[in-house]
Amino acid sequence: MIPILTWLLIIIFLQDGSTFQVALTQDNCLVISLESPDVLSTKSVYLVKITGESKNYFFQFEEFNSTLPSPLVFNATYHGLYYIITLIAVNSNMASRSIKSITVLTKPLPVSHVVIHDYRPSPQTGVVFEVQYPEKFNVFSRVNISYWEGSHFRTVLYKDFFKGKTVFNHWLPGTCYGNITLQLVSEASFNKSTLVEYSGVGHRPQFHRTVPFPPRNISVQILRLNLSFTDLLNGKNNEDSLKKYQDFTEPESSAEMFEDQNERSTFPSLYNSTDPQYKNNTLPEATSQPFWWANETLPPDTDGFVNGVLPDYEDPPVGSSVPNSSSLSFKLLISWLPPKAPTAYDGFNIYIFRDGNASAVTAVDESAHEFVAEMREPGKYWVEITSFSSTGSCEIRESSAAKAISFYISPAGDRLGEMSEKPRDVAVKIVNSTTAVVSWAPSPNTSPIVSVVLADLPQAEGEPEAGKTLLQRDPAPIRTLFAVNKTQTSVTLLWVEEGIADYFEVSCWQNREPGAETNQKDPVAVFSHIVTISSLQPDTSYNCSVTSISHRTPSAPTFLTVSTLVAELNPNVVVISVLALLSVLLIALLFLMLIVLRRKHLQMSRSDVSIGKRGISETASITPKSAHTAQGSY
């Protein structure tokens, strides 16, 4: 008899008060028990019919008298499938009768792994669920998604899963969702009733924060502060300008400052008006001159020059109009509106970029909607503001940046607004291998801005006035280096140059062990794109480099490792050597045969002599006896 206590019974289904019982265990087994009220006669045979899978199963209870038979155990193959168990009685006349039927819905297997990531078209409200679960013999109709939205517990039944993926686009922006779990749900209808079974939770609870929306209506105001270095050293300032904006800067008491240490001396200092050094309307003391003041003391370049002018061009070099008696100082006033509702956010990050590099980032809390910064360096500026959300156990998320606002401050202190148009009629003239002249069409009320990009030619931005500028750069290295032909003692190199070069220097040396002497020879000057290096050793690895030289300035070398071919033997020499060896062997064999034959001949000669001597001696001993015999006969 099976010990019932060893089975962990989960659900017991009864129908119409019957005592016929079916229990489902944790390992997906059906335990079917026959009770006394179900027994019509002890002479009858009791069967159980199980339907639900592709075929029907029949089981028979053991015959019994007064003691009920042991329960039947059926190992259900499918998880999340409903089974119908019918009790059948067969009497002595072999007539069968269905006594009772019970429907059991097995529990689906749980989800084993969950990945949650942003829904790219809408990361503020949408996520993508990727789930893994046992697919074989596992049946479910929907997925139950449970999570905590802040302090509120939510649950949603979702059915739009395809190949383990679905898009859930119903969350709030900037909100932390914690303890996210997914359960497979099986449903079945029988006799106007619905059965529902949930799987367990088989994966680690997940956390995810949606992306907040960015702030709105970003506006920037710029105020020029006309201060001299003498006034700064004496602690004076532009009191009218500061008092005019004193009320504007007052909300910035909660601002925090994070500066890049590498840019501290060349980037405008960001501050809030409640800092002790500003309470008495006193600007910080001047420490060091900005980097662009060094242009006034640059020594003349005899070999070449940067940002200079051609001899036939009379305009002064860029930077010569920089005033040396007054300080370049601007007030940057930034304001914004909070993100659109219902975004959850905890503050804002303010980024100020100068010439493409973010040198300072300031974080303010959610109540701040204004900020003040001071700028003392010329350059091209970008201002971006983002919102961030940090409350809860999820990772901190930052919104995308609102529309960036850009402007330009010239070394002379002139300010240009956002540059939205490209210059017209830009022309570039190559002077030599490292110098080019850039010219452009005139445009009213603007100043020239010229920048050099990663290509060989400079690019003008904004809408500059008609003018010229001179640009110079180091030669570019070789783009591609090939070994097009190799022999036992030579290597032919071919390369493609980048830009313009006067000539090239080529050098090759043996690839030796680390620490060993390289024996590198002096480079060879080459005026074409191909060269053959000879007098090399066969089957040897060499390191070769090619450097482009332009205006007596070398570029970075381009390296290539190449090996010479293995020395090969001449087939004719091989054949002749083999024939000579065979001839020597044949002569030696013949000589050996002659020696052997000679020895045989000598042995045979000695044998003949000994035989002849023996015959003579025998003849001499026989002759007297014969004579005596003959004499006696007479």
Secondary structure, DSSP 4 states (H G I P E B T S, - for coil): ---GGGS-EEEEE--TT---EEEEETTSEEEEE--GGG-S-TTSEEEEEEESSSS-EEEEPPP-SSSPPPPEEEE---BS-EEEEEEEEE-TT--EEEEEEEEEEPPPPPP-EEEEEE-TT-TTT-EEEEEE---TTB--SEEEEEEEETTEEEEEEE---BTTEEEE--PPTT-EEEEEEEEEEEEEEETTEEEEEE----S--EEEEPPPPPPEEEEEEEEE--EEHHHHHTT---HHHHHHTHHHHGGGGG-EEEE-GGGTTTSPPB--TTSGGGTTS-PPPP-S--GGGGGGGPPPPSS--SS---TT--SPPTTTT--SSEE--EEEEEEEEPPPTT----EEEEEEEETTEEEEEEEEETT--EEEEEE-S-EEEEEEEEEEE--SSSPPEEPPPPPPEEEEE-TTS-EE----S--SS-EEEE-SSSEEEEEE---TT---EEEE-SSSSEEEES-PPSEEEEEE-PPPPPSEEEEEEE-SS-EEEEEE-SS--SEEEEEEEE---TTS---PPPPEEESSSEEEE-SPPTT-EEEEEEEEEETTEE---EEEEEEPPPP---HHHHHHHHHHHHHHHHHHHHHHHHHHHHHHHHHHHHHHHHHHHHHHHHHHHHHHHHHHHHHHH-
